[in-house]
Amino acid sequence: MPLMREADLELDVTGLSCPMPLLKAKLALNELVPLQILKVVATDPASEKDFPLFVERSDHQILEFQKGEGAYTFWIQRG
């Protein structure tokens, strides 16, 4: 059973294509303070690879990832 974490900020980027989901997520993360959590819901299949690559190169961390029917949900903790 998924954890369904509480998020400090939720970002709905459904319907947007690469690179917009990631750009909007980066901007949203900049609004948070360290350790706060951003929940991102995306429909772009590229998100599944883009977000993990992005956090690898940053201080942020993906706490949880869910792949649903046509949607990808990430809980990203600001570094």
C-alpha positions in Angstrom: 0.0 0.0 0.0 1.5 3.4 -1.0 2.3 5.8 1.7 0.5 8.9 0.2 2.7 11.4 1.9 1.7 14.9 3.0 3.1 17.5 0.6 3.9 21.1 1.5 3.1 22.1 -2.1 1.3 20.2 -4.9 2.1 20.8 -8.6 -0.2 19.5 -11.4 1.7 19.4 -14.7 -0.7 16.9 -16.4 -1.0 17.5 -20.1 2.4 19.3 -20.3 5.2 17.9 -22.4 8.9 17.8 -21.7 10.6 20.0 -20.6 7.8 21.9 -19.0 7.0 19.5 -16.1 10.6 19.5 -14.9 11.0 23.3 -15.4 7.8 24.0 -13.4 9.0 21.5 -10.7 12.3 23.3 -10.4 10.6 26.6 -10.0 8.2 25.1 -7.3 11.2 23.6 -5.4 12.8 27.0 -5.3 9.8 28.3 -3.4 10.2 25.6 -0.7 12.6 25.6 2.2 14.9 22.6 2.7 13.2 19.4 3.8 9.8 20.5 2.6 8.0 18.2 0.1 6.7 18.9 -3.4 4.2 16.6 -4.9 4.2 16.5 -8.7 1.6 14.8 -10.9 2.7 14.5 -14.5 1.4 12.7 -17.6 4.5 13.1 -19.8 6.1 9.6 -20.1 9.5 11.3 -20.1 8.9 12.4 -16.5 9.6 8.9 -15.3 13.3 9.3 -16.4 13.6 13.1 -16.2 12.8 13.5 -12.5 15.2 10.9 -11.2 18.0 12.3 -13.4 17.3 15.8 -12.1 17.4 14.8 -8.4 20.6 12.9 -9.0 22.3 16.1 -10.0 20.8 18.2 -7.2 20.4 18.1 -3.4 16.8 17.1 -3.7 15.5 13.6 -3.1 12.6 11.5 -4.4 10.9 10.1 -1.4 8.2 8.2 -3.3 7.2 7.6 -6.8 3.9 6.1 -8.1 3.1 5.1 -11.6 -0.6 5.1 -12.1 -2.8 4.9 -15.2 -1.3 7.5 -17.5 0.0 9.5 -14.6 3.3 9.7 -12.7 3.4 11.1 -9.1 6.6 12.1 -7.4 7.1 13.3 -3.8 10.3 15.3 -3.9 12.0 16.6 -0.8 13.9 19.8 -1.2 17.6 19.5 -0.4 
